[in-house]
Structure formats: C-alpha cells, structure tokens
Amino acid sequence: MDDSIGLPHGQVRLQPYTPAWERLFEQERAALQAALGALVLDIRHVGSTAIPGMIARPILDIAIAVRKSEDGPACVPPLEAMGYVYRGVVGVASRHYFVKGEPRTHHVHMYAVSSPDWENQLLFRDTIRAHPDWASAYADLKQNLAQRHPQDRETYLLAKGSFIQQVLQLAQVNESG
C-alpha cells in the first residue's frame, strides 16, 4: 500500500493534500466496482482527501450508492473478501459502514441513492471545492481540533459537525436561490 495513506485507529493526524489520494481512490473504485458489480449504482471519493489542497487525515473516504439500504448486507461478503470490516450503521441509520486496514486506510460509507446522507456527502465535498474561503475556514478548524484532540477521533469528528451542517445549509440555500 502507498505510504500516503494510513492512520492508526483513533488517532487524529493531518497531512497536506497529495494527488496520490485521487490515484489511490481510482484504484480502489475499480476494485470495488469489480467486486460489487450490479449492486452498486455509483462510487465517489468524498471527505477531505477528495478536496484538492485540503489538509486531511490520511484515510480515503469512499461513498457508495446502492438502490436501497436493504441491498447493503449483500455487499458485506465481497467487501470482506477485499479486506473491509463491516461496522454496521455506527450512528447513521441510513448508512452501512466499512473500514479497511490497520493502520486504517479506507472508510466506505454505503447509502441508498435516494438517501439525503448520500446527497449531503457529495454536496459538502462539492461546496468546499467551490468556495476557497469555506475551505480555508474548514482547514483552520480541522487543524485546531487536531492539535487539541490528537488521540480522540470521536471528539474531533463531533466538533466538526456544526461547521459541516452550516456549510450544507448555506449550500442548500444557494442551490434553491
């Protein structure tokens, strides 16, 4: 595996963006598509590693769309064969969540294509990509939180939540206006 990704479980360490993340995503996307076939409608690179220039925890976040949430369990065996571990919904009722690697290299977030959570993953990524001022504010927040919580991933993630919701609300207003 490429040394540009990987982080021990629970740790918060940020590193500068690298184009290698996009290349690694494309490789994993192709492997996921081959393993899951017709079960999958779409596979997207999300999270901070999908935002050029953004500092990020070096773990690839991948969103997968399926027809309906009930299709998720059928994806477990092929993903386990690829080295993923199924974690269940883990706080997001509409999501099937998988992790890969130790140190952790990949997170897969699987949603029904009609799920607002699928749409929000893409909307947040695209909004941050399109608004350098919001991207800068997000990077500053992430840096501050990583310095305050280097061994507490849960607190780090929860503390980003209000900023993410604010960006989503502003993006939805901009889309409708």
Buried (B, 14 or more C-beta within 10 A) or exposed (E): EEEBBBBEEEBBEBBEBBEBBBEBBEEBBEEBBEBBEEBBEBBBBBBBBBBEEBBBBBBBBBBBBBEEBEBBEEBBEBBBEBEBEBEEEEEEEBBBBBBBBEEBBBBBBBBBBEBEBBBBBBBBBBBBBEBEEBBEBBBEBBEEBBEEBBEBBEEBBEBBEEBBEEBBEEBBEEEEE
